[in-house]
Amino acid sequence: MPSLIDFRRRIRSVKNTQQITKAMKMVAAARLRKAQERVVAARPYAKMLDNVLSNVAAAVSGSDAAAENPLLARRAEKRIHLILVTSDRGLAGAFNTNLIKAAAEFLRRKQGARLTIEAVGRKGRDFFRRNEGLVTGELVGVSEKPTVANAQAIAAKVIERYSSGEFDAVYLIYNEFKSVLQQRLSESQLLPVALPESRAVHDYIYEEPPASLLESLLPKYVETSIYRAMLESAASEFAARMTAMDAATSNATDVIERLTLHMNRVRQAAITKEIIEVVSGASALE
């Protein structure tokens, strides 16, 4: 049985860990507020872009110019590129595990095609680069605070490679932020762009041909989709880390209570043993 010194050491160690998890929870909570504000601010822009794209698509529907746009070209999915958005750091519960499992399941479903991965985040990159040639691009160190420039760099790369015929389809997997306690795993097809259906017919007057306008909007739509996915993932990461650190702090309290109880029992047993020895010795002298 461990001695009193062993129990005290373990309790001290757990208390030190508890202080760390409590501090990490507070940091994650502070960063979550800012990340959530960025997500909320980006959603109306993305929604408005969908509406504009829908109206322009309705104006050019059936035209040859729209059909020739490379970002709308649909081909048999023989070469598939996956953009996987994970975090750079761990200690966020099942945040990265669920993403990696979803990506592995996606690769299993598409195993008949030639698959490549663009890893946004160190955790996804480290896991999938074990398979040689699978990870063809990476972006690390920006998962907690992504910028528009990061999304533009990824979008420019995948647009160029898709337009040249190097990819037949591009998919996106990330965690969508719903609330502090809920993050929804999201899988969507990024390219070819699926034009949203127009809910109403508007007789707009365009300063330039709608087909030309559509050509300039599609790359912007891809950039916005990637940027929004990175923002959603950042907020989800902080929420998952805050929840995980809160659970770890609570578990540390339970461990400290159990260790203290065991330590007191050991100390009481030692005191009882000493009393018995003293009484036995006194009785022997009589």
C-alpha positions as CSV (number, residue, x, y, z in Angstrom):
1,M,0.0,0.0,0.0
2,P,1.3,3.5,-0.8
3,S,2.7,5.5,2.1
4,L,1.5,8.8,3.3
5,I,4.3,10.5,1.4
6,D,3.2,8.8,-1.8
7,F,-0.4,10.0,-1.3
8,R,0.8,13.6,-0.6
9,R,2.9,13.6,-3.8
10,R,0.1,12.3,-5.9
11,I,-2.4,14.9,-4.5
12,R,0.1,17.7,-5.1
13,S,0.6,16.5,-8.7
14,V,-3.1,16.3,-9.4
15,K,-3.6,19.8,-7.9
16,N,-0.8,21.2,-10.2
17,T,-2.6,19.6,-13.2
18,Q,-5.9,21.0,-12.1
19,Q,-4.4,24.5,-12.0
20,I,-3.2,24.0,-15.6
21,T,-6.5,22.7,-16.9
22,K,-8.4,25.5,-15.1
23,A,-6.1,28.1,-16.7
24,M,-6.5,26.5,-20.2
25,K,-10.3,26.5,-19.8
26,M,-10.2,30.3,-19.0
27,V,-8.0,31.0,-22.0
28,A,-10.2,28.9,-24.3
29,A,-13.3,30.7,-23.1
30,A,-11.7,34.1,-23.8
31,R,-10.6,33.1,-27.2
32,L,-14.0,31.4,-28.0
33,R,-15.8,34.7,-27.6
34,K,-13.7,36.4,-30.2
35,A,-13.8,33.4,-32.6
36,Q,-17.6,33.2,-32.2
37,E,-17.9,36.9,-33.1
38,R,-15.9,36.3,-36.3
39,V,-18.1,33.3,-37.2
40,V,-21.3,35.3,-36.6
41,A,-20.0,38.2,-38.6
42,A,-19.0,36.0,-41.6
43,R,-22.3,34.1,-41.9
44,P,-24.4,37.0,-43.3
45,Y,-21.8,37.7,-46.0
46,A,-21.7,34.0,-47.0
47,K,-25.5,33.9,-47.1
48,M,-25.7,37.1,-49.2
49,L,-23.1,35.7,-51.6
50,D,-25.3,32.6,-52.0
51,N,-28.2,34.7,-52.9
52,V,-26.3,36.8,-55.4
53,L,-24.8,33.7,-57.0
54,S,-28.3,32.2,-57.2
55,N,-29.7,35.2,-59.0
56,V,-26.8,35.3,-61.4
57,A,-27.0,31.6,-62.1
58,A,-30.7,32.0,-62.9
59,A,-29.8,34.8,-65.4
60,V,-27.2,32.7,-67.2
61,S,-29.0,29.3,-67.0
62,G,-28.8,27.4,-70.2
63,S,-26.2,29.7,-71.8
64,D,-23.1,28.3,-73.4
65,A,-20.8,30.7,-71.5
66,A,-21.9,29.3,-68.2
67,A,-21.6,25.7,-69.3
68,E,-18.0,26.4,-70.4
69,N,-16.9,27.7,-67.0
70,P,-14.2,25.3,-65.7
71,L,-15.4,25.6,-62.1
72,L,-18.8,24.2,-63.1
73,A,-17.5,21.3,-65.2
74,R,-18.6,18.0,-63.9
75,R,-16.4,14.9,-64.6
76,A,-16.2,11.4,-63.4
77,E,-14.6,11.4,-60.0
78,K,-11.4,9.6,-60.7
79,R,-9.1,12.1,-58.9
80,I,-10.5,13.5,-55.7
81,H,-8.9,16.2,-53.5
82,L,-10.0,16.5,-49.8
83,I,-9.5,19.7,-47.8
84,L,-9.4,18.6,-44.1
85,V,-9.6,21.3,-41.5
86,T,-8.3,20.2,-38.0
87,S,-6.5,22.0,-35.2
88,D,-2.8,22.5,-34.6
89,R,-3.0,21.5,-30.9
90,G,-4.7,18.7,-28.9
91,L,-6.4,18.7,-25.5
92,A,-9.7,19.4,-27.2
93,G,-11.6,16.2,-26.4
94,A,-12.8,14.3,-29.5
95,F,-12.5,17.3,-31.8
96,N,-9.7,16.0,-34.0
97,T,-10.5,12.4,-33.5
98,N,-14.0,12.8,-35.0
99,L,-12.5,14.8,-38.0
100,I,-9.9,12.2,-38.7
101,K,-12.4,9.3,-38.4
102,A,-14.7,11.2,-40.9
103,A,-11.8,11.7,-43.3
104,A,-10.8,8.1,-43.0
105,E,-14.4,7.0,-43.7
106,F,-14.4,9.4,-46.7
107,L,-11.3,7.8,-48.1
108,R,-12.8,4.4,-47.6
109,R,-15.9,5.3,-49.6
110,K,-13.8,6.9,-52.4
111,Q,-11.1,4.2,-52.5
112,G,-11.7,3.5,-56.2
113,A,-10.4,7.0,-57.0
114,R,-6.9,8.6,-56.7
115,L,-7.1,10.5,-53.5
116,T,-5.1,13.4,-52.1
117,I,-5.4,15.6,-49.0
118,E,-4.9,19.3,-48.3
119,A,-4.3,19.3,-44.5
120,V,-5.2,22.5,-42.8
121,G,-4.0,21.9,-39.2
122,R,-1.1,19.9,-37.7
123,K,-3.2,17.1,-36.3
124,G,-4.7,16.0,-39.6
125,R,-1.3,16.4,-41.4
126,D,0.5,14.3,-38.8
127,F,-2.0,11.5,-39.0
128,F,-2.4,11.2,-42.7
129,R,1.2,11.8,-43.8
130,R,2.0,8.3,-42.7
131,N,0.5,7.3,-46.0
132,E,3.2,8.3,-48.5
133,G,1.9,10.6,-51.2
134,L,-1.6,11.2,-49.7
135,V,-0.9,14.6,-48.2
136,T,0.0,16.9,-51.1
137,G,-0.5,20.2,-49.3
138,E,-0.5,21.6,-45.8
139,L,-1.2,24.7,-43.8
140,V,-0.2,24.7,-40.1
141,G,0.0,27.2,-37.4
142,V,-3.1,29.2,-38.3
143,S,-5.9,27.0,-37.0
144,E,-6.7,29.2,-34.0
145,K,-6.8,32.5,-36.0
146,P,-7.2,32.0,-39.7
147,T,-7.0,34.9,-42.1
148,V,-8.6,35.7,-45.5
149,A,-5.1,35.4,-47.0
150,N,-4.9,31.8,-45.8
151,A,-8.2,30.9,-47.4
152,Q,-7.3,32.7,-50.6
153,A,-4.0,30.8,-50.9
154,I,-5.8,27.4,-50.6
155,A,-8.6,28.5,-52.9
156,A,-6.1,29.7,-55.6
157,K,-4.3,26.4,-55.5
158,V,-7.3,24.1,-55.7
159,I,-9.0,26.3,-58.4
160,E,-5.9,26.2,-60.6
161,R,-5.5,22.5,-60.2
162,Y,-9.2,21.8,-60.8
163,S,-9.3,24.0,-63.8
164,S,-6.3,22.3,-65.3
165,G,-8.0,18.9,-64.9
166,E,-5.7,17.6,-62.2
167,F,-8.7,17.1,-59.9
168,D,-12.2,15.9,-60.8
169,A,-13.8,16.9,-57.5
170,V,-12.8,18.8,-54.3
171,Y,-14.4,18.1,-51.0
172,L,-14.3,19.9,-47.6
173,I,-14.5,18.4,-44.1
174,Y,-14.6,20.5,-41.0
175,N,-16.4,21.1,-37.7
176,E,-19.3,23.6,-37.9
177,F,-19.8,25.6,-34.7
178,K,-23.3,25.3,-33.3
179,S,-22.9,26.1,-29.6
180,V,-20.3,25.7,-26.8
181,L,-21.6,22.1,-26.2
182,Q,-22.3,21.2,-29.9
183,Q,-20.1,21.1,-33.0
184,R,-21.5,19.5,-36.1
185,L,-19.3,17.5,-38.5
186,S,-19.7,18.9,-42.0
187,E,-18.8,17.3,-45.3
188,S,-19.5,19.3,-48.5
189,Q,-18.4,19.3,-52.1
190,L,-16.5,22.4,-53.0
191,L,-15.8,21.8,-56.6
192,P,-17.4,21.6,-59.0
193,V,-19.5,24.4,-57.6
194,A,-23.2,23.4,-57.2
195,L,-25.1,26.6,-58.0
196,P,-27.8,27.3,-55.5
197,E,-31.3,27.2,-56.9
198,S,-33.0,30.6,-57.3
199,R,-36.0,30.9,-55.0
200,A,-37.5,33.8,-56.9
201,V,-37.0,35.4,-60.3
202,H,-35.7,38.9,-60.2
203,D,-35.4,41.1,-63.3
204,Y,-32.0,42.6,-62.5
205,I,-30.1,45.0,-64.8
206,Y,-26.5,44.0,-65.0
207,E,-23.7,46.4,-65.8
208,E,-21.7,43.5,-67.3
209,P,-22.8,40.2,-68.9
210,P,-24.2,37.8,-66.3
211,A,-21.8,35.1,-67.5
212,S,-18.8,37.4,-66.9
213,L,-20.2,38.2,-63.5
214,L,-20.6,34.5,-62.7
215,E,-17.0,33.9,-63.7
216,S,-15.8,36.4,-61.2
217,L,-18.1,35.3,-58.4
218,L,-17.3,31.6,-58.5
219,P,-13.6,32.0,-57.2
220,K,-14.9,34.3,-54.5
221,Y,-17.5,31.7,-53.6
222,V,-14.8,29.1,-53.2
223,E,-12.6,31.5,-51.1
224,T,-15.5,32.3,-48.9
225,S,-16.5,28.7,-48.3
226,I,-12.9,27.8,-47.3
227,Y,-12.6,30.9,-45.0
228,R,-15.9,30.2,-43.3
229,A,-14.9,26.6,-42.8
230,M,-11.7,27.7,-41.1
231,L,-13.5,30.2,-38.9
232,E,-16.2,27.6,-37.9
233,S,-13.4,25.1,-37.1
234,A,-11.5,27.7,-34.9
235,A,-14.6,28.4,-32.9
236,S,-15.4,24.7,-32.6
237,E,-11.9,24.0,-31.4
238,F,-12.0,26.6,-28.6
239,A,-15.5,25.3,-27.5
240,A,-14.3,21.7,-27.5
241,R,-11.1,22.6,-25.6
242,M,-13.1,24.7,-23.0
243,T,-15.5,21.8,-22.5
244,A,-12.6,19.2,-22.2
245,M,-10.7,21.3,-19.8
246,D,-13.8,21.9,-17.6
247,A,-14.3,18.1,-17.5
248,A,-10.7,17.6,-16.7
249,T,-10.8,20.1,-13.8
250,S,-13.9,18.5,-12.4
251,N,-12.3,15.0,-12.7
252,A,-9.2,16.3,-10.9
253,T,-11.4,17.4,-8.0
254,D,-12.9,13.9,-7.8
255,V,-9.4,12.3,-7.9
256,I,-8.1,14.7,-5.1
257,E,-11.1,13.8,-2.9
258,R,-10.6,10.0,-3.4
259,L,-6.8,10.3,-2.8
260,T,-7.5,12.4,0.4
261,L,-9.9,9.8,1.6
262,H,-7.4,7.0,1.1
263,M,-4.7,9.0,2.7
264,N,-6.8,9.6,5.8
265,R,-7.6,5.9,6.0
266,V,-3.9,5.0,5.8
267,R,-3.0,7.6,8.4
268,Q,-5.8,6.5,10.7
269,A,-4.6,2.9,10.3
270,A,-1.1,3.9,11.2
271,I,-2.3,5.8,14.3
272,T,-4.4,2.9,15.4
273,K,-1.5,0.5,14.9
274,E,0.8,2.7,17.1
275,I,-1.9,2.9,19.8
276,I,-2.2,-0.9,19.8
277,E,1.6,-1.3,20.1
278,V,1.7,1.2,23.0
279,V,-1.1,-0.5,24.8
280,S,0.3,-4.0,24.2
281,G,3.7,-2.8,25.5
282,A,2.2,-1.3,28.6
283,S,0.2,-4.5,29.2
284,A,3.4,-6.6,28.9
285,L,5.1,-4.6,31.6
286,E,2.4,-5.2,34.1
